[in-house]
Amino acid sequence: MITKNVASNFRLGQAPIYRSIRLIKHIDYTLLFAILCLCSFGLLVIYSTTHVEVMDAGSLSYVKRQLIFIIAGILLCFLVAIIDYHEIEKFAVPIYLLAIISLAYVILFGRTTGGARRWIEIAGFDFQPSEFAKIALICFLAYFLSRQKEKLSYALYFGLPFMLTGIPMLMIFRQPDLGSSMVFLAILLCMIFVAGFKWKHIIIMFLISMASFPLLWSFLKEYQKNRLILFINPSLDPLGAGYNVIQSKVAIGSGGLFGQGLFSGIQSQLKFLPAQHTDFVFSVIGEEMGFFGVVILLLLYIFVLWKGIKIAQEAPDFLGTFLATGVIAFLFFHIFINIGMAMGLMPATGLPLSFISYGGTFMISNFIGIGILFSVHLRSIFV
């Protein structure tokens, strides 16, 4: 713990650069090291699954692109860390509105791939606004809940977070992207739970959600319905909607204790496993690195989540607690659903694995989330 004298000296620093250096010096580098280990895992797996593919002349390989995303993410992480998270209160509403506008733009003008309109192309890179919308929602809900905490026992104020979350959630569901829309709900539930909402209100909202499921079902695309149905028994359509999960389970099961070795996985190298560098990257780890590699991966995730929970507990105010809670909910839901999906324990929703799966927007949004955790941690030290 930093002494009061050191904290006082920090506040009286003579220049912003001096203050920034002092802040960066006290970042939790054990957490950052765990994150970089996860990114290294991802780079290895992405290289293993894409090294035989022929890229167009002059284009970057998947690994080089991912490395660029990681470096950009680290720089943004440090930038967010040195900014006082209380500044979020000034920009929470504009950030939320900007996220809504970007999601509306995707629906109207976004690029369509595989029947889904989720991306905007910027300077040759695909930008997915839904990923940044998750961070925007965390910031906005933290701002709202910290300012209205004393009024949350009233039904009106209880319903507002659900309404404000429902707007981007439904827009993402419209793309369609069922998995990402569920992330918004998970973030909301975790944050209102920490905010101390009454259990009777939470139960009422849960019952309303369950009652609205038949209506939601009618809006699902046919392939989404098939994924949910075949989640219970993928063998009903082994060459169609159930193919991905079956191949994923085969890959994980064939890994054994120590795996088949990098570049030696049958399912991954022969391309039987679909989306192996994105949605089913965990399956490649299970096949090529085995149970031993999976355990190391899970221990790294547990450490990161534990650090995040500790930061939320030690935050100097409610705003810091809610921000850290939202980030941890965001990371946990992606980890839990992706791994469960690969093992056939959850429906296939297409959610990527944090810090592992290939993808620029998702990687950068993950690092921004870690930057928020660092910012909260640093202000809990310098109080």
KAPE-V603785 format. One record per backbone hydrogen bond with DSSP energy under -1.0 kcal/mol. CO is the residue of the C=O (numbers start at 1). NH is the residue of the N-H. If there is no record, write none. Layout:
# KAPE-V603785
co/nh
CO/NH
CO/NH
This chain:
# KAPE-V603785
co/nh
3/7
4/8
5/9
6/10
7/11
8/12
10/13
15/19
16/20
17/21
18/22
19/23
20/24
21/25
23/26
24/27
27/29
28/32
29/33
30/34
31/35
32/36
33/37
34/38
35/39
36/40
37/41
38/42
39/43
40/44
41/45
42/46
43/47
44/48
45/49
46/50
47/51
50/53
56/59
61/65
62/66
63/67
64/68
65/69
66/70
67/71
68/72
69/73
70/74
71/75
72/76
73/77
74/78
75/79
76/80
77/81
78/82
84/87
85/88
86/89
87/90
88/92
91/95
92/96
93/97
94/98
95/99
96/100
97/101
98/102
99/103
100/104
101/105
102/106
103/107
104/108
105/109
106/110
111/119
113/116
116/113
119/111
120/127
122/125
125/122
127/120
128/131
129/133
130/134
132/136
133/137
134/138
135/139
136/140
137/141
138/142
139/143
140/144
141/145
142/146
143/147
144/148
148/151
149/152
151/154
154/158
155/159
156/160
159/163
160/164
161/165
162/166
163/167
165/169
166/170
167/171
168/172
169/173
170/174
172/175
175/117
177/181
178/182
179/183
180/184
181/185
182/186
183/187
184/188
185/189
186/190
187/191
188/192
189/193
190/194
191/195
192/197
193/196
198/202
199/203
200/204
201/205
202/206
203/207
204/208
205/209
206/210
207/211
208/212
210/213
212/216
213/217
214/218
216/219
221/225
222/226
223/227
224/228
225/229
226/230
233/236
234/237
237/240
237/242
240/243
242/246
243/247
244/248
245/249
246/250
247/251
248/252
249/253
250/254
252/255
255/259
256/291
257/292
261/264
265/269
266/270
267/272
267/273
275/278
275/280
277/358
280/284
281/285
282/286
283/287
284/288
285/289
287/260
288/261
289/293
290/294
291/295
292/296
293/297
294/298
295/299
296/300
297/301
298/302
299/303
300/304
301/305
302/306
303/307
304/308
305/309
306/310
307/311
308/312
309/313
310/314
317/321
318/322
319/323
320/324
321/325
322/326
323/327
324/328
325/329
326/330
327/331
328/332
329/333
330/334
331/335
332/336
333/337
334/338
335/339
336/340
337/341
338/342
339/343
340/345
340/346
341/344
353/356
353/357
359/363
360/364
361/365
362/366
363/367
364/368
365/369
366/370
367/371
368/372
369/373
370/374
371/375
372/376
373/377
374/378
375/379
376/380
378/382
381/383
